[in-house]
């Protein structure tokens, strides 16, 4: 039977691997402009992260897996940064589109077009 700290370490690694897989899927969705899918994946990821945060009350990540977890977190953060940049670019496009639509409406009203 596994000692509790060994079982906890495996549990933590498995959860961080799940978060990393979801981050990878989120980035793929962002690259394809599948924003609804990205939101769904983020909700799934938030649920896993919530479990990890609840576990944090039991102490730090066990030393035997700390390096592995750190690598996973680094990969997650890199994917998140690219995902955020893609989302920001999309938001900027939407703002520009909405702004031009507002200008068109003003011109239409002003000139009765």
C-alpha positions in Angstrom: 0.0 0.0 0.0 1.3 3.4 -1.0 2.2 5.8 1.7 -0.1 8.8 1.9 2.5 11.3 0.7 3.3 9.1 -2.3 -0.4 8.9 -3.2 -0.8 12.6 -2.8 2.3 13.3 -5.0 0.8 11.1 -7.7 -2.6 12.9 -7.4 -1.0 16.3 -7.6 1.1 15.4 -10.7 -2.0 13.9 -12.4 -4.0 17.0 -11.7 -1.3 19.3 -13.1 -1.0 17.1 -16.2 -4.8 17.5 -16.7 -4.5 21.3 -16.3 -1.6 21.2 -18.9 -3.7 19.2 -21.3 -6.6 21.6 -20.9 -4.3 24.6 -21.4 -3.0 23.0 -24.6 -6.6 22.4 -25.9 -7.5 26.0 -24.9 -4.5 27.3 -26.9 -5.6 25.2 -29.9 -9.1 26.6 -29.6 -7.8 30.2 -29.4 -5.6 29.7 -32.5 -8.7 28.5 -34.4 -10.9 31.3 -33.0 -13.2 28.8 -31.3 -14.0 31.1 -28.4 -17.0 29.2 -27.0 -14.9 26.0 -26.9 -12.2 28.0 -25.1 -14.6 29.1 -22.4 -15.9 25.5 -21.9 -12.3 24.3 -21.5 -11.5 27.1 -19.1 -14.4 26.1 -16.9 -13.1 22.5 -16.9 -9.7 23.7 -16.0 -11.0 26.0 -13.2 -12.7 22.9 -11.6 -9.4 21.0 -11.6 -7.5 24.0 -10.3 -10.1 24.4 -7.5 -9.3 20.8 -6.4 -5.6 21.7 -6.4 -6.2 24.8 -4.4 -8.2 22.8 -1.8 -5.3 20.3 -1.6 -2.8 23.2 -1.0 -4.2 23.3 2.6 -2.3 20.0 3.1 1.0 21.6 2.5 3.5 22.2 -0.3 4.0 20.0 -3.3 6.0 17.0 -2.1 9.7 17.4 -3.0 9.9 14.3 -5.1 7.6 15.8 -7.7 8.2 19.5 -7.2 10.4 19.7 -10.3 7.9 17.9 -12.5 5.1 20.1 -11.3 7.2 23.2 -11.9 7.8 22.2 -15.5 4.1 21.6 -16.0 3.3 25.0 -14.5 5.9 26.7 -16.8 4.3 25.0 -19.8 0.8 26.1 -18.6 1.9 29.7 -18.1 3.5 29.8 -21.6 0.3 28.5 -23.2 -1.8 30.9 -21.1 0.3 33.9 -22.3 -0.2 33.0 -25.9 -3.9 32.3 -25.4 -4.2 35.7 -23.7 -2.5 37.5 -26.5 -4.8 35.8 -29.1 -7.9 36.7 -27.0 -6.7 40.3 -26.7 -6.2 40.5 -30.5 -9.7 39.1 -31.0 -11.1 41.6 -28.6 -9.3 44.5 -30.4 -10.8 43.3 -33.7 -14.3 43.2 -32.2 -13.9 46.7 -30.7 -12.8 48.0 -34.1 -15.7 46.3 -35.8 -18.2 47.6 -33.3 -16.7 51.1 -33.6 -17.0 51.1 -37.4 -20.6 49.9 -37.2 -21.4 52.8 -34.8 -19.8 55.2 -37.2 -21.7 53.8 -40.1 -25.0 54.2 -38.1 -24.2 57.8 -37.3 -23.5 58.5 -41.0 -26.6 56.8 -42.0 -28.7 58.8 -39.6 -27.0 62.1 -40.5 -27.4 61.7 -44.2 -30.6 59.6 -44.3 -28.8 56.8 -46.1 
